[in-house]
Amino acid sequence: MSDFELHSDRRLFLKRLAGAGLAAGVTGFAGCTKPSKSATPAPSPEPTPTAGARGRIGDLETVVIRHASGSSAEIAIQGAHVTSWKRATGDEMLFVSARSALAAGEPIRGGIPVVFPQFAALGPLPMHGFVRTTPWEVADVGRDPTGAVFALLRTRDTDASRALWPHAFRASMRVTLDEALSTAITIENTGQDAFPFHCALHTYLRVADVRKVSVEGLEGATYQDRTAKSVQRRERRRPVTVRGEVDRIYVGRTGRLRIVDESRGRAILLDRAGFNDVVVWNPGEEKARTSIGLADGEWLNMLAVESAQIVPPVQLAPGSLWSGVQRLRVS
């Protein structure tokens, strides 16, 4: 990629970030056009492709958005959880375990879970917080002026959430699809007191063989090794490769990452804003079977590369907003 292409791509990414909370353009599950008021009849416009539709995955209701290129994304309304991202070729880019529970109140093992307000077991809350198993509402589905399609989902605190975590908040998740997949989360403190939180987009990438995958852009970074009681180390490998279990929080590492899948002959570019940390995780063969509950051999077909804000937690003042966004693109 040339410098011009790289900077142009990043400009588009930042433009999308600026509009992450907006739902402009044709809205609703199917757009419509209004007749011209001109005295001279105008040519009939080309039909606007439907931006989205409802679907199901297991027992869960979903929203499916489709881009004019033929790519698609599916989002479970429970958890605002992206469960599928398919390119125009039909290639599935996200991993979801064949053994994943696809039922109300159960976390989905794969896709892009939303982690909030706690990462992993770093606190008293359920693993990875509670919004990934919370019912969200679909606020909008549409097409923006660039031709990208999007779905906007929202949730807020409830009696049940306040029993676990005594804070008032609103959360929105905007999934945008064009030549890339962008996911943007915004948290608003609607209460009277400041609160701390972690947030992450726990992205499970589908790969052919994780042992032939490398992650570029982490060289020299400091990380917490969660397989060794979170001891702090410095990444000396260039690039990072995975041969078995790995569970690392790369702290304060901004900039583009490049995930190369040698077996499939492709790379995924990951750009982030608002998320200063990166988590790289694979349970390895033994834990995949005994602790995680993956099907036999599935650990080879996934690598979680997560955009995160963990160290330090976000401190959000009353009435304030925080946003984090990631953009995934195949190069």
C-alpha positions as CSV (number, residue, x, y, z in Angstrom):
1,M,0.0,0.0,0.0
2,S,1.3,3.5,-0.9
3,D,1.6,6.3,1.6
4,F,-1.2,8.1,-0.2
5,E,-3.5,5.1,0.1
6,L,-2.6,4.6,3.7
7,H,-3.3,8.2,4.7
8,S,-6.4,8.3,2.6
9,D,-7.7,5.2,4.3
10,R,-7.0,6.7,7.8
11,R,-8.8,9.9,6.8
12,L,-11.9,7.9,5.9
13,F,-11.6,6.0,9.2
14,L,-11.5,9.3,11.2
15,K,-14.3,10.7,9.2
16,R,-16.4,7.7,10.1
17,L,-15.4,8.1,13.7
18,A,-16.7,11.7,13.7
19,G,-20.0,10.4,12.5
20,A,-20.2,7.3,14.5
21,G,-23.1,8.5,16.6
22,L,-25.1,9.8,13.6
23,A,-27.6,8.0,11.5
24,A,-27.8,10.1,8.4
25,G,-29.3,9.1,5.0
26,V,-32.0,6.6,4.3
27,T,-33.3,5.1,7.5
28,G,-35.4,2.2,8.5
29,F,-35.3,-1.5,7.5
30,A,-36.1,-0.5,3.9
31,G,-35.6,2.9,2.4
32,C,-38.1,4.7,0.2
33,T,-38.0,7.5,-2.4
34,K,-40.4,10.4,-2.8
35,P,-41.8,11.4,-6.2
36,S,-40.4,14.6,-7.7
37,K,-42.4,17.8,-7.5
38,S,-41.1,19.0,-10.8
39,A,-43.6,19.7,-13.6
40,T,-41.5,17.6,-15.9
41,P,-41.6,14.0,-14.9
42,A,-38.1,12.8,-13.8
43,P,-36.7,9.4,-14.9
44,S,-37.6,6.7,-12.4
45,P,-34.8,6.3,-9.9
46,E,-33.0,3.0,-9.6
47,P,-34.5,1.0,-6.7
48,T,-32.6,1.6,-3.4
49,P,-31.3,-1.8,-2.2
50,T,-32.7,-2.7,1.2
51,A,-30.2,-1.7,3.9
52,G,-31.2,-4.3,6.4
53,A,-33.6,-7.0,7.6
54,R,-34.4,-9.1,10.6
55,G,-33.1,-12.6,11.0
56,R,-32.3,-15.2,13.6
57,I,-29.2,-17.1,14.9
58,G,-30.3,-20.0,17.1
59,D,-32.9,-18.6,19.4
60,L,-31.7,-15.0,19.1
61,E,-33.2,-12.3,16.9
62,T,-30.7,-10.5,14.6
63,V,-30.4,-7.5,12.3
64,V,-28.7,-8.3,8.9
65,I,-27.2,-5.4,6.9
66,R,-26.1,-5.7,3.3
67,H,-23.9,-3.5,1.3
68,A,-24.3,-2.9,-2.4
69,S,-21.0,-4.7,-3.0
70,G,-22.6,-7.9,-1.7
71,S,-20.9,-7.9,1.7
72,S,-23.0,-8.4,4.8
73,A,-23.0,-8.3,8.6
74,E,-25.3,-9.8,11.2
75,I,-25.8,-8.4,14.6
76,A,-27.6,-10.2,17.5
77,I,-29.9,-7.7,19.2
78,Q,-29.0,-9.4,22.5
79,G,-25.6,-7.7,23.4
80,A,-25.5,-5.7,20.1
81,H,-23.2,-8.6,19.2
82,V,-21.8,-8.8,15.7
83,T,-22.0,-12.6,14.8
84,S,-21.0,-12.5,11.1
85,W,-19.1,-10.4,8.6
86,K,-19.1,-11.8,5.1
87,R,-17.2,-10.3,2.2
88,A,-18.9,-10.1,-1.2
89,T,-17.2,-13.4,-2.1
90,G,-19.1,-15.1,0.7
91,D,-16.0,-15.5,2.9
92,E,-16.8,-15.4,6.6
93,M,-14.3,-13.3,8.5
94,L,-15.5,-13.9,12.1
95,F,-15.3,-17.0,14.1
96,V,-18.3,-18.4,16.1
97,S,-17.9,-21.7,17.8
98,A,-20.2,-24.5,16.7
99,R,-20.8,-25.2,20.4
100,S,-21.7,-21.6,21.3
101,A,-25.0,-21.2,23.2
102,L,-27.3,-19.1,21.0
103,A,-30.0,-18.5,23.6
104,A,-31.3,-15.7,25.7
105,G,-29.1,-14.7,28.6
106,E,-26.2,-16.8,27.4
107,P,-22.9,-15.3,26.0
108,I,-22.0,-16.1,22.4
109,R,-18.5,-17.6,22.0
110,G,-17.3,-15.7,18.9
111,G,-18.1,-12.8,16.7
112,I,-17.6,-9.4,18.4
113,P,-18.8,-9.4,22.0
114,V,-19.2,-6.0,23.7
115,V,-17.2,-6.0,26.9
116,F,-18.5,-3.4,29.5
117,P,-18.1,-2.3,32.3
118,Q,-15.5,-4.9,33.3
119,F,-12.9,-6.8,31.3
120,A,-12.6,-10.5,32.1
121,A,-12.6,-11.2,35.8
122,L,-10.8,-7.9,36.7
123,G,-13.5,-7.0,39.3
124,P,-16.6,-8.3,41.1
125,L,-18.9,-8.4,38.1
126,P,-19.7,-11.4,35.8
127,M,-17.0,-12.3,33.3
128,H,-16.6,-9.4,30.8
129,G,-19.5,-7.4,32.4
130,F,-23.2,-7.7,31.7
131,V,-24.1,-5.9,28.4
132,R,-23.1,-8.8,26.2
133,T,-26.1,-10.8,27.5
134,T,-28.4,-7.7,27.9
135,P,-31.3,-7.0,25.5
136,W,-30.6,-3.9,23.4
137,E,-33.0,-2.1,21.1
138,V,-32.6,-1.3,17.4
139,A,-32.7,2.5,17.1
140,D,-32.0,2.8,13.4
141,V,-30.9,0.9,10.3
142,G,-30.0,2.7,7.1
143,R,-27.6,3.9,4.5
144,D,-25.4,7.0,4.9
145,P,-24.5,9.5,2.2
146,T,-21.3,7.5,1.3
147,G,-23.3,4.4,0.5
148,A,-22.3,2.6,3.7
149,V,-25.0,0.7,5.5
150,F,-25.4,0.7,9.3
151,A,-27.3,-0.5,12.3
152,L,-27.5,1.5,15.5
153,L,-28.4,-0.3,18.7
154,R,-28.9,1.2,22.2
155,T,-29.2,0.0,25.8
156,R,-29.2,1.7,29.3
157,D,-29.1,0.8,33.0
158,T,-32.0,-1.2,34.5
159,D,-33.0,-2.3,37.9
160,A,-31.1,-5.6,37.2
161,S,-27.9,-3.8,36.0
162,R,-28.0,-1.4,39.0
163,A,-28.2,-4.4,41.4
164,L,-24.9,-5.5,40.0
165,W,-23.3,-2.1,39.3
166,P,-24.9,0.9,40.8
167,H,-24.4,3.4,38.0
168,A,-26.7,5.1,35.5
169,F,-25.5,4.9,31.9
170,R,-26.6,4.8,28.2
171,A,-24.7,2.8,25.6
172,S,-24.9,2.8,21.8
173,M,-23.3,0.5,19.3
174,R,-23.1,1.5,15.6
175,V,-22.1,-1.1,13.1
176,T,-21.1,0.3,9.7
177,L,-20.4,-1.8,6.6
178,D,-18.8,-0.8,3.3
179,E,-15.5,-2.1,2.0
180,A,-14.7,-2.5,5.7
181,L,-16.5,-3.3,9.0
182,S,-16.5,-0.5,11.6
183,T,-17.9,-0.9,15.1
184,A,-18.2,2.1,17.4
185,I,-19.4,2.1,21.0
186,T,-20.4,5.2,23.0
187,I,-20.9,5.2,26.7
188,E,-22.7,8.1,28.5
189,N,-22.8,8.7,32.2
190,T,-26.4,9.7,32.9
191,G,-26.0,9.7,36.7
192,Q,-24.8,12.1,39.4
193,D,-21.5,10.4,40.2
194,A,-18.4,9.6,38.1
195,F,-17.7,5.9,37.5
196,P,-14.8,3.8,36.2
197,F,-15.1,1.2,33.5
198,H,-13.3,-1.1,31.1
199,C,-14.5,-1.5,27.5
200,A,-13.4,-3.8,24.7
201,L,-14.6,-5.1,21.4
202,H,-13.6,-8.8,21.8
203,T,-13.1,-9.6,18.1
204,Y,-12.8,-13.3,17.1
205,L,-11.1,-13.5,13.7
206,R,-11.6,-16.6,11.7
207,V,-8.3,-18.0,10.5
208,A,-7.2,-21.1,8.6
209,D,-4.5,-22.2,11.1
210,V,-3.6,-19.9,14.0
211,R,-0.1,-21.3,14.0
212,K,0.4,-19.7,10.6
213,V,-0.9,-16.3,11.6
214,S,1.2,-13.3,12.6
215,V,0.3,-9.9,14.1
216,E,2.4,-6.9,13.0
217,G,2.5,-3.6,14.9
218,L,3.1,-4.8,18.5
219,E,6.9,-5.0,18.5
220,G,8.4,-3.3,21.5
221,A,5.1,-2.9,23.3
222,T,4.7,-3.6,27.0
223,Y,2.2,-6.3,27.8
224,Q,0.6,-8.0,30.8
225,D,1.0,-11.8,30.4
226,R,-2.3,-13.2,31.8
227,T,-1.0,-16.7,31.5
228,A,1.7,-15.8,34.1
229,K,-0.2,-13.9,36.8
230,S,-0.2,-10.7,34.7
231,V,3.6,-10.3,34.9
232,Q,4.7,-7.3,32.8
233,R,6.9,-8.0,29.8
234,R,8.2,-6.3,26.7
235,E,7.3,-7.7,23.2
236,R,10.6,-8.7,21.5
237,R,9.2,-10.7,18.6
238,R,8.6,-9.1,15.2
239,P,5.9,-10.0,14.3
240,V,3.9,-11.7,17.1
241,T,3.1,-15.4,16.3
242,V,0.9,-17.9,18.2
243,R,1.9,-21.5,18.8
244,G,-0.4,-22.3,21.7
245,E,-2.2,-20.5,24.6
246,V,-1.7,-16.7,24.6
247,D,-3.5,-14.1,26.7
248,R,-1.9,-10.7,26.7
249,I,-3.0,-7.1,27.3
250,Y,-0.7,-4.8,25.3
251,V,-0.9,-1.6,27.2
252,G,-0.9,1.9,25.6
253,R,-0.4,0.6,22.1
254,T,-2.0,2.8,19.5
255,G,-1.6,2.6,15.7
256,R,-2.5,0.2,13.0
257,L,-2.2,-3.5,13.4
258,R,-1.8,-6.0,10.5
259,I,-3.0,-9.6,11.0
260,V,-1.5,-11.8,8.4
261,D,-3.2,-15.2,7.7
262,E,-0.6,-17.0,5.7
263,S,-2.7,-20.1,4.9
264,R,-5.4,-17.9,3.3
265,G,-3.0,-15.5,1.7
266,R,-4.7,-12.4,3.1
267,A,-4.2,-9.7,5.8
268,I,-6.6,-7.8,7.9
269,L,-5.9,-4.1,8.8
270,L,-7.1,-3.0,12.2
271,D,-7.4,0.7,12.9
272,R,-8.6,2.0,16.3
273,A,-9.5,5.3,18.0
274,G,-10.4,5.7,21.7
275,F,-9.0,2.2,22.5
276,N,-5.4,2.5,23.7
277,D,-4.9,-1.2,24.5
278,V,-4.9,-4.4,22.5
279,V,-5.7,-7.9,23.7
280,V,-4.4,-11.0,21.9
281,W,-6.0,-14.2,23.0
282,N,-6.2,-17.9,22.0
283,P,-6.9,-20.5,24.7
284,G,-4.7,-23.2,23.1
285,E,-5.6,-26.8,22.6
286,E,-6.0,-27.9,26.2
287,K,-8.0,-25.0,27.6
288,A,-10.1,-24.9,24.4
289,R,-11.3,-28.3,25.3
290,T,-11.4,-28.3,29.1
291,S,-12.3,-24.7,30.0
292,I,-13.7,-22.8,27.1
293,G,-15.8,-25.5,25.5
294,L,-14.8,-25.2,21.9
295,A,-15.4,-28.0,19.5
296,D,-12.4,-30.3,18.7
297,G,-9.8,-28.4,16.7
298,E,-11.6,-25.0,16.8
299,W,-8.8,-23.3,18.6
300,L,-6.8,-23.5,15.4
301,N,-9.5,-21.5,13.5
302,M,-9.7,-18.4,15.7
303,L,-7.6,-15.6,17.0
304,A,-9.0,-12.8,19.2
305,V,-7.5,-9.4,18.5
306,E,-9.4,-7.0,20.7
307,S,-9.6,-3.2,20.7
308,A,-9.7,-2.3,24.4
309,Q,-9.4,0.3,27.1
310,I,-8.3,-1.5,30.3
311,V,-5.1,0.1,31.7
312,P,-6.1,2.5,33.1
313,P,-9.9,2.2,33.2
314,V,-11.9,5.1,31.8
315,Q,-13.1,7.6,34.5
316,L,-16.3,9.1,33.2
317,A,-17.7,12.2,34.8
318,P,-21.5,12.8,35.1
319,G,-23.0,14.0,31.8
320,S,-19.9,13.0,29.9
321,L,-19.5,10.7,26.8
322,W,-16.7,8.3,25.9
323,S,-16.4,6.6,22.5
324,G,-14.2,3.8,21.0
325,V,-14.2,2.6,17.5
326,Q,-12.4,0.0,15.4
327,R,-12.3,-0.6,11.7
328,L,-11.4,-3.9,10.1
329,R,-10.5,-4.1,6.4
330,V,-9.0,-6.9,4.3
331,S,-5.9,-5.9,2.3
